[in-house]
Amino acid sequence: MAQVEIYTRPGCPFCVRAKALLDRKGAAYTEIDITGDPDLRTQMIRRADKRRTVPQIFIHGEGIGGCDELYALDSRGELDDLLTGRHERAV
């Protein structure tokens, strides 16, 4: 199974939607709450190519973007392969 990390903050509806999709897919993930932790927020921004919004989602260490990008991967049929390691995402 894939290593999935998701940077979040409480009350973020996009974070809730992204986690719900990952839950439906049966994907285990590490949630990183950046609330009140400027070091974690800085880490997220650095890893996410300066994107500042949450969620920021990483699969196998690669930033895939936020909630919209996660759902787009799913609608194209690419998310399952990423989560099972059967597909390398084109750069």
C-alpha positions as CSV (number, residue, x, y, z in Angstrom):
1,M,0.0,0.0,0.0
2,A,1.1,3.6,-0.6
3,Q,2.6,5.9,1.8
4,V,0.2,8.8,2.0
5,E,0.6,12.0,3.9
6,I,-2.0,14.8,4.2
7,Y,-1.4,18.2,5.7
8,T,-4.6,19.5,7.3
9,R,-6.2,21.9,9.7
10,P,-9.4,21.5,11.7
11,G,-12.6,22.9,10.1
12,C,-11.2,22.6,6.6
13,P,-14.0,21.2,4.4
14,F,-11.5,20.3,1.6
15,C,-9.5,18.3,4.1
16,V,-12.6,16.4,5.2
17,R,-13.5,15.6,1.6
18,A,-10.0,14.4,0.8
19,K,-9.8,12.2,3.9
20,A,-13.2,10.8,3.1
21,L,-12.1,9.7,-0.4
22,L,-8.9,8.2,1.0
23,D,-11.0,6.4,3.6
24,R,-13.4,5.1,0.9
25,K,-10.4,3.8,-1.0
26,G,-9.1,2.0,2.2
27,A,-5.9,4.0,2.1
28,A,-4.0,4.4,5.3
29,Y,-2.6,7.9,5.7
30,T,-0.6,10.0,8.1
31,E,-2.5,13.2,8.9
32,I,-0.3,16.2,9.8
33,D,-2.2,19.0,11.5
34,I,-0.4,22.2,10.9
35,T,-2.6,24.3,13.3
36,G,-0.5,26.4,15.6
37,D,2.8,24.9,14.4
38,P,4.7,27.3,12.1
39,D,7.5,24.7,11.5
40,L,5.0,22.2,10.1
41,R,3.4,24.8,8.0
42,T,6.8,25.9,6.6
43,Q,7.6,22.2,6.0
44,M,4.3,21.8,4.1
45,I,4.9,24.9,2.0
46,R,8.4,23.8,1.1
47,R,7.4,20.3,0.2
48,A,4.3,21.5,-1.8
49,D,6.3,23.9,-4.1
50,K,5.2,27.0,-2.1
51,R,1.5,26.1,-2.1
52,R,0.0,27.4,1.1
53,T,-3.5,25.9,1.1
54,V,-4.6,22.7,2.9
55,P,-4.9,20.0,2.3
56,Q,-1.6,19.2,0.7
57,I,-1.4,15.5,-0.2
58,F,1.7,13.4,-0.9
59,I,1.7,9.8,-2.2
60,H,5.0,8.0,-2.1
61,G,6.6,11.3,-1.2
62,E,5.3,13.1,-4.3
63,G,3.1,16.1,-4.0
64,I,-0.2,15.5,-5.9
65,G,-1.8,18.8,-4.8
66,G,-5.0,19.3,-2.8
67,C,-8.5,17.9,-2.7
68,D,-9.4,18.9,-6.3
69,E,-6.3,17.2,-7.6
70,L,-7.0,14.0,-5.6
71,Y,-10.6,13.8,-6.9
72,A,-9.3,14.5,-10.5
73,L,-6.8,11.5,-10.1
74,D,-9.8,9.4,-9.0
75,S,-12.0,10.5,-11.9
76,R,-9.3,9.6,-14.4
77,G,-8.9,6.2,-12.8
78,E,-5.3,6.9,-11.7
79,L,-5.8,7.1,-7.9
80,D,-6.2,3.4,-7.3
81,D,-3.1,2.5,-9.2
82,L,-1.1,5.2,-7.2
83,L,-2.4,3.9,-3.9
84,T,-1.5,0.3,-4.8
85,G,1.8,1.2,-6.3
86,R,0.9,-0.2,-9.7
87,H,1.4,3.1,-11.5
88,E,4.1,5.8,-11.5
89,R,2.7,9.2,-12.1
90,A,4.1,11.1,-15.1
91,V,6.0,14.2,-14.1
